[in-house]
Amino acid sequence: MAGDDRTAGGPLTGIKVVEFGSTVAAPFCCRLLADFGAEVIKIEPPEGDTLRWIGPRYEGVDLYASSVLRNKRLVAMDLKHPEALELARKLMQRADIVVENFRPGTMERLGLGYAELSKVNPGLVLVRISGFGQTGPYHERAGYGVVAEAMAGVRHMTGDPDRPPARVALAMTDQLTAVYAAFGAMMALRQRDITGRGQVIDAALYECAFSLMEQYVPAYDKAGIVPMRAGSGLPTAAPNNLYPAAAGSYVHIAANGDAVFFRLMRAIGRSDLAEAQRYRTAADRGANKDQLDGEIAEWTRARPAKEIEDYLVAAGVPASRVFTMEDIFADAHYRARDMLLKVPHPKLGQVMQAGIAPKLSENPGEVRWAGGRLGEHTAAVLSEVLGLDAATIAGLQSQKAIICADEAAVA
């Protein structure tokens, strides 16, 4: 993590990416590519990407943006301006990958559709992220991750059965779609190695969310089963649930297999339950899960969650207390695995960010710099990549076609 050093050693070194991303899915996709060495040029509108305003701020710095925009070269331009649109086209003509999450049809209206771009850059991989895909009767609908979860059936499965469907307090579907999109881009690059031609990746939020429902598709087809919210436990397996601990905390114990169930029962001093006929097999335990969960909760309720976790882990029983962010920052495993990284920041000195996943043994990714100000690299990119001189860049600034960091209003 050597500041603003664009020299990368990851497996995607040499891959050039242009990002027209907004909010979460496309920016997160490109953050993954950048972490592993791709040179990502992010193009933002004059007001900045929406994600600059949705996270917590500290001393005027958006902390979420400092992470999602890390390792990227930040260019700001107004695509309504003809000169800016032409600059964007030239950047795309030099790219290996372009990632966008505009509403379908927007790129074509701008004259930046794949048919036009691939004539000049036949090896281009265009990653398109949208709510409902580039085709089909819903393709023009505006879509966010939470809307896609509702349509995909995921929201119906989230929460407790006696309450309305709940929202996971994370951008889960956006980030899942970002991973699918990055995976698609890698497959397209592999195919390009063979054919020399790029292609379009159509990543729809609702389809990526729906992929989580995989097990229930044949179940409905053949047996008419409509799955329902199951709360914190597995519907037909026990013990595998969240159990109350002292001081209002919780611990999750997963011991539904025969061997681990017997270990759990010995550990909590209830070997009698391991021999009980009603809990003898996995099917028996699933059929009597409420009663079994109650027996286990009697033991957990009187003990601190950390004590329970340590004791059960030592006994060979998979268990974890429900971590808060405070727990994560204090945890030795997170630090040993480099999942909490201190990243240099020009204003804050440093900022802690989530580490890189997955871990590659030979050429792992790295965080080279934190996300910075709107337009921080506009002048440098236009000079280095497109060969524009200082006078031309100044002229574009005066016309408001581009924004440089010294005139930007957001950090």
Secondary structure, 3 states (H helix, E strand, C coil): CCCCCCCCCCCCCCCEEEEECCCCHHHHHHHHHHHCCCEEEEEECCCCCHHHHCCCEECCEEHHHHHHCCCEEEEEECCCCHHHHHHHHHHHHCCCEEEECCCCCHHHHCCCCHHHHHHHCCCCEEEEEECCCCCCCCCCCCCCHHHHHHHHCCHHHCCCCCCCCCCCCCCHHHHHHHHHHHHHHHHHHHHHHHHCCCCEEEEEHHHHHHHHHCCHHHHHHHHCCCCCCCCCCCCCCCCEEEEECHHHCEEEEECCCHHHHHHHHHHCCCHHHHHCHHHCCHHHHHHCHHHHHHHHHHHHCCCCHHHHHHHHHHCCCCEEECCCHHHHHHCHHHHHCCCEEEEEECCCEEEEEECCCCCCCCCCCCCCCCCCCCCCCHHHHHHHCCCCCHHHHHHHHHCCCEECHHHCCCC
